[in-house]
Amino acid sequence: MSSRSLLSQILVLSAASPRTCESFNSRKIGLALRSYAPLRCKCTTSVSQTEISDATSTPKTKKRVVSGVQPTGSVHLGNYLGAIKNWIALQELYETFFFIVDLHAITLPYDAPDLAKSTRSTAALYLACGVDTSKASVFVQSHVRAHVELMWLLSSATPLGWLNRMIQFKEKSRKAGDENVGVALLTYPVLMASDILLYQSDLVPVGEDQKQHLELTRELAERVNYIYGGRKWKKLGGRGGSIFKVPEALIPPAGARVMSLTDGLSKMSKSAPSDQSRINLLDPKDVIANKIKRCKTDSFPGLEFDNPERPECNNLLSVYQLVTGKTKEEVALECQNMNWGSFKQILTDALIDHLQPIQVRYQEITSDPGYLDGVLSEGARKASEIADTTINNVYQAMGFLKR
């Protein structure tokens, strides 16, 4: 979801338990009162695509992964390469829950009549990109009411200072002005935490810009476990111990940040004012060709990765690498002596070839509304079974009268 694409990407595929992360001393007495430094995620792990494809067996008890994308705007190449494409590998090895985060979509001004339409379109694109409903649960966030319930409960335990430190809130509120910013923009990281903790998630795919929000989620889980869990919960009739599992970040080896076609230093985003800055998954062939033809380049000879003076070159080569499945070394060798005209043509062809099957499958899915409704209904049912258990445990641990 642009910079707020909820949870979006690939980790060590191991049957062993996730590596324990540093916890910022959240279990010290006085947790609720002490001052916190800016949150920094120290819980990331990564894995190569080779490790994924070489896996020959899955654990008896699969770890759980959750991720989602906002339905506002068109799903673009950054969403796909940075998140959705990686889900296809994750669903083979993990218990996966992929959802459309429509509740996050209303934190900024939006077009109400288009919300439902965009939600359906995003769900259809999930499936068209290869999400397999026999292996993954696909659903709409607002169809599982426990997301909102848990957000409210977590809000009572979230220090305001934690939210005030969120970089994205500062940036977006500064641009919009206080009178145009709703409370939801400040508190949506708590909803994000609810999305993750509700399913007792082991791993959360995130981009670099989401690591701060995930660390808030981890700290909030530790905080609630400390305040309400353990013996306190057991005395209220619960099982005791931790209420929430503390999740780890899951960072892909490449593609976590696909950059804008008009500015190699800015992430490709749905909210960017110019559609020329992104390749949308449903863009026709001529539109893709025009956008690549006009995208920003430089005047250096040849093409190369990782030159800080050539961000656009690095971005376009990375996109080519990801859509062709070639290694970085193969792409570097193939393109080192190319001029921009030649490279733009092969990049255009590669993008069209890669996206065409997705576009064809999307049309098939959207032509049968009943099929999509059934997928989303079944996904919400499966998600609710887990979510209801978590929310009931939280109500119990926090002292509420049993319903």
C-alpha positions in Angstrom: 0.0 0.0 0.0 2.3 2.6 -1.2 4.4 3.6 1.8 1.6 2.3 3.9 1.0 -0.9 2.1 0.2 -3.0 5.0 2.7 -5.6 5.8 4.2 -6.4 2.5 7.5 -9.4 2.0 10.6 -13.0 2.3 12.4 -14.6 5.3 14.5 -17.6 6.4 12.5 -20.6 5.5 13.4 -22.8 8.3 11.6 -25.4 10.3 13.2 -24.0 13.4 11.6 -21.4 15.6 12.1 -17.8 14.6 15.2 -16.1 15.9 14.5 -14.2 19.2 14.8 -10.5 18.7 15.9 -7.7 20.9 13.0 -6.5 23.0 13.9 -3.0 24.2 13.6 -4.1 27.9 9.8 -4.0 27.6 9.5 -6.3 30.6 11.1 -4.0 33.1 8.9 -2.6 35.9 7.7 0.8 35.1 7.1 0.0 31.4 4.0 2.1 31.3 5.7 5.2 32.6 9.2 5.2 31.1 10.2 7.3 28.1 11.0 5.6 24.8 13.5 6.4 22.2 12.4 6.3 18.5 11.5 2.7 17.6 13.9 0.7 15.5 13.2 -2.7 14.2 15.8 -5.3 15.0 13.8 -8.3 14.1 14.5 -8.8 10.4 15.7 -11.9 8.6 16.1 -12.5 4.8 16.2 -15.4 2.4 17.1 -15.9 -1.2 14.6 -17.1 -3.8 16.9 -20.1 -4.3 16.4 -21.2 -0.7 12.6 -21.1 -1.3 12.6 -23.1 -4.4 15.1 -25.7 -3.0 12.9 -26.4 0.0 11.8 -30.0 -0.2 9.6 -30.3 2.9 7.4 -28.2 5.1 7.3 -28.2 8.9 4.7 -30.3 10.6 3.3 -27.1 12.1 3.6 -24.3 9.7 4.5 -20.8 10.8 1.8 -18.2 10.1 2.3 -15.2 7.7 -0.1 -12.3 7.3 0.1 -9.5 4.7 -2.2 -7.1 2.9 -2.5 -4.2 0.4 -4.8 -1.2 0.4 -7.5 -1.1 -2.2 -7.2 2.6 -2.9 -5.7 3.3 -6.3 -4.4 0.8 -8.8 -2.2 -2.1 -7.7 1.1 -1.3 -9.3 4.4 -3.0 -10.1 5.9 -1.9 -6.7 3.0 -3.7 -4.9 3.4 -6.7 -7.0 7.2 -7.1 -7.0 7.7 -5.9 -3.5 4.9 -8.0 -1.9 2.4 -10.0 -3.9 4.9 -11.9 -6.1 6.7 -13.0 -2.9 3.4 -14.3 -1.5 3.4 -17.0 -4.1 6.5 -18.5 -2.6 5.4 -18.0 1.0 2.1 -19.8 0.5 4.0 -23.0 -0.3 5.7 -23.1 3.0 3.6 -21.2 5.5 0.0 -20.9 6.7 -0.8 -17.7 4.9 -3.5 -15.0 5.3 -3.6 -12.3 2.6 -6.2 -9.6 3.0 -7.4 -6.3 1.5 -7.0 -3.7 4.1 -10.0 -1.5 3.4 -10.1 -0.1 6.9 -6.7 1.5 6.3 -8.0 3.0 3.1 -10.2 5.5 4.9 -7.4 7.1 7.0 -7.0 9.8 4.3 -9.7 11.3 2.0 -11.1 8.8 -0.4 -13.9 8.3 -2.9 -16.6 6.3 -1.0 -18.4 5.0 -4.1 -15.1 3.5 -5.4 -14.1 1.7 -2.2 -16.1 -1.5 -2.7 -15.1 -1.6 -6.4 -11.5 -1.2 -5.7 -11.6 -3.8 -2.9 -13.0 -6.4 -5.3 -10.5 -5.4 -8.0 -7.6 -5.8 -5.5 -8.8 -9.2 -4.4 -9.1 -10.3 -8.0 -5.6 -9.2 -8.7 -4.3 -11.3 -5.7 -5.8 -14.4 -7.3 -4.7 -13.4 -10.8 -1.1 -13.0 -9.6 -1.1 -16.6 -8.3 -2.4 -16.6 -4.8 -3.9 -20.1 -4.4 -7.0 -20.3 -2.2 -6.3 -23.9 -1.5 -3.1 -22.8 0.3 -3.9 -19.2 1.4 -6.9 -17.5 3.0 -7.9 -14.4 1.1 -10.4 -12.0 2.7 -11.4 -8.4 3.3 -10.2 -6.8 6.5 -13.6 -5.2 7.4 -15.3 -8.6 7.0 -13.6 -9.8 10.2 -14.9 -7.4 12.9 -12.3 -8.5 15.4 -9.8 -6.2 13.7 -11.6 -3.1 14.9 -12.4 -4.6 18.3 -8.8 -5.5 19.0 -7.6 -2.1 17.8 -9.7 -0.4 20.4 -8.4 -2.7 23.2 -4.8 -2.1 22.0 -5.4 1.6 21.9 -5.9 1.7 25.6 -2.4 0.3 26.1 -0.6 2.3 23.4 1.3 5.4 24.8 0.6 8.5 22.7 4.3 9.2 22.5 4.8 6.0 20.5 2.4 7.2 17.8 3.7 10.7 17.7 7.1 9.3 16.8 5.8 7.5 13.6 7.6 9.1 10.7 4.9 8.6 8.2 2.3 10.4 10.4 4.6 13.4 10.7 5.2 13.5 7.0 1.6 13.1 5.9 0.1 15.4 8.6 2.7 18.1 7.7 1.5 18.0 4.1 -2.2 17.9 4.8 -2.4 20.3 7.7 -3.9 19.6 11.1 -7.4 20.6 10.1 -7.4 18.0 7.3 -6.0 15.1 9.3 -8.3 12.7 11.0 -7.4 10.9 14.2 -7.2 7.6 12.2 -4.0 8.8 10.5 -2.4 8.9 13.9 -3.8 5.7 15.2 -3.7 3.5 12.1 -0.4 1.8 13.3 -2.5 0.4 16.2 -4.9 -1.1 13.6 -1.9 -2.5 11.8 -0.8 -4.0 15.1 -4.3 -5.5 15.5 -4.1 -7.0 11.9 -0.9 -8.8 12.9 -1.5 -9.8 16.5 -5.0 -11.0 15.9 -3.7 -14.0 14.0 -0.8 -14.8 16.3 1.5 -14.2 13.3 5.0 -15.6 13.3 6.2 -13.6 10.3 5.1 -10.3 8.7 6.3 -9.3 5.2 7.3 -5.7 5.4 9.2 -3.2 3.3 11.9 -1.0 4.7 9.4 1.8 5.3 7.2 -0.4 7.4 9.8 -1.7 9.8 9.1 1.1 12.3 5.4 0.2 12.4 6.3 -3.5 12.9 8.6 -2.7 15.8 5.7 -0.7 17.4 3.6 -3.9 17.0 6.3 -6.0 18.7 6.6 -3.6 21.5 2.9 -3.3 22.0 2.6 -7.1 22.1 5.3 -7.3 24.8 3.6 -4.5 26.7 0.1 -6.1 26.7 1.7 -9.5 27.6 3.4 -7.9 30.5 0.4 -5.9 31.8 -2.3 -8.5 31.4 -0.7 -11.8 30.7 1.0 -14.5 32.8 -0.3 -15.2 36.2 -2.7 -12.2 36.1 -4.5 -13.8 33.1 -4.5 -17.2 34.8 -6.2 -15.8 37.9 -9.0 -14.6 35.7 -9.5 -18.1 34.3 -7.3 -17.9 31.3 -4.4 -20.2 30.3 -1.8 -17.8 31.5 1.5 -17.0 29.6 1.7 -14.7 26.7 -1.5 -13.3 25.2 0.2 -12.4 21.9 2.9 -14.0 19.9 5.7 -11.4 19.1 6.1 -11.5 15.3 9.3 -11.1 13.3 9.8 -9.1 10.1 10.2 -10.8 6.8 12.2 -8.9 4.2 12.7 -10.2 0.6 16.1 -10.4 -0.9 15.2 -8.0 -3.7 12.3 -5.9 -4.8 11.3 -4.5 -1.4 11.5 -1.0 -2.8 10.6 -0.5 -6.4 11.2 3.1 -7.2 9.3 5.7 -9.2 9.8 5.9 -13.0 10.1 9.6 -12.7 12.4 9.8 -9.6 14.7 7.0 -8.7 15.0 8.2 -5.1 11.2 7.9 -4.4 9.3 4.7 -3.9 6.7 3.8 -6.6 3.4 4.9 -5.0 -0.3 4.8 -5.6 -0.6 8.3 -4.2 2.0 9.9 -6.5 0.1 12.6 -8.5 1.5 11.4 -11.9 0.4 8.0 -13.2 3.5 8.2 -15.4 5.5 7.4 -12.2 4.2 3.8 -12.0 3.4 0.7 -14.0 -0.1 -0.5 -13.0 -0.7 -4.2 -13.3 -3.7 -3.6 -15.6 -2.0 -1.1 -17.9 -2.4 -1.9 -21.6 0.6 -2.7 -23.7 0.8 0.7 -25.3 0.6 2.5 -22.0 3.4 0.3 -20.6 5.5 1.1 -23.6 4.9 4.8 -23.4 5.7 4.9 -19.7 9.0 3.1 -20.1 9.9 5.2 -23.1 9.4 8.4 -21.1 10.8 7.3 -17.8 13.7 9.2 -16.3 17.2 8.0 -17.1 20.7 9.5 -17.0 23.6 10.4 -19.4 26.2 7.9 -18.1 27.6 5.4 -20.6 26.5 1.8 -20.2 24.2 0.4 -17.5 25.2 -0.7 -14.0 23.8 -1.7 -10.6 24.5 0.0 -7.3 26.0 3.3 -8.4 24.6 5.9 -6.0 24.8 8.5 -8.7 22.5 6.4 -10.9 19.4 5.6 -8.9 17.1 5.3 -11.9 19.6 2.9 -13.6 19.7 0.7 -10.6 15.9 0.7 -10.3 15.2 -0.2 -13.9 17.8 -2.9 -13.9 16.3 -4.4 -10.7 12.8 -4.4 -12.3 14.2 -6.2 -15.3 15.9 -8.7 -13.1 12.7 -9.4 -11.1 10.4 -9.8 -14.1 12.7 -12.0 -16.0 13.9 -14.2 -13.1 17.5 -13.7 -14.1 20.3 -13.2 -11.6 21.8 -9.9 -10.8 25.1 -11.0 -12.4 23.3 -12.2 -15.6 21.5 -8.8 -16.0 24.7 -6.8 -15.3 26.6 -8.8 -17.9 23.8 -8.6 -20.5 23.2 -4.8 -20.1 26.6 -3.4 -19.2 27.2 -2.0 -22.8 23.6 -1.2 -23.7 22.3 2.3 -24.4 19.1 3.4 -22.9 17.1 3.0 -26.1 18.0 -0.7 -26.5 17.4 -1.4 -22.8 14.0 0.3 -22.7 12.8 -1.9 -25.5 13.8 -5.2 -23.8 12.4 -3.9 -20.5 9.1 -3.1 -22.1 8.9 -6.5 -23.8 9.7 -8.2 -20.5 7.1 -6.3 -18.6 4.4 -6.9 -21.2 5.2 -10.7 -21.3 5.2 -10.9 -17.5 2.0 -9.0 -16.9 -0.1 -10.4 -19.8 -1.0 -13.7 -18.1 -2.0 -11.8 -15.0 -4.3 -9.5 -17.0 -5.9 -12.4 -18.8 -6.6 -14.2 -15.5 -7.9 -11.0 -13.9 -10.5 -10.7 -16.6 -11.6 -14.3 -16.1 -12.0 -13.8 -12.4 -13.9 -10.5 -12.6 -16.3 -12.0 -15.2 -17.6 -14.4 -12.5 -18.6 -12.3 -9.4 -20.0 -15.3 -7.6 -16.6 -17.0 -7.6 -14.9 -14.0 -6.1 -17.6 -13.6 -3.5 -17.2 -17.2 -2.5 -13.4 -16.9 -2.1 -13.7 -13.8 0.1 -16.5 -15.3 2.2 -14.5 -18.5 2.9 -11.4 -16.6 3.6 -13.2 -14.4 6.1 -14.7 -17.5 7.8 -11.2 -19.1 8.2 -9.7 -15.9 9.5 -12.6 -15.3 11.9 -12.0 -18.7 13.6 -8.5 -17.6 14.6 -9.4 -14.0 15.2 -12.3 -14.8 17.5 -10.1 -17.0 19.7 -7.6 -14.2 20.1 -10.1 -11.4 20.8 -11.9 -13.6 23.4 -8.6 -14.2 25.2 -7.8 -10.5 25.2 -11.3 -9.6 26.6 -10.8 -12.2 29.3 -7.2 -11.1 30.2 -8.3 -7.5 30.4 -11.1 -8.3 32.8 -14.3 -7.9 30.7 -17.5 -9.7 31.7 -17.9 -12.8 29.5 -20.5 -12.5 26.8 
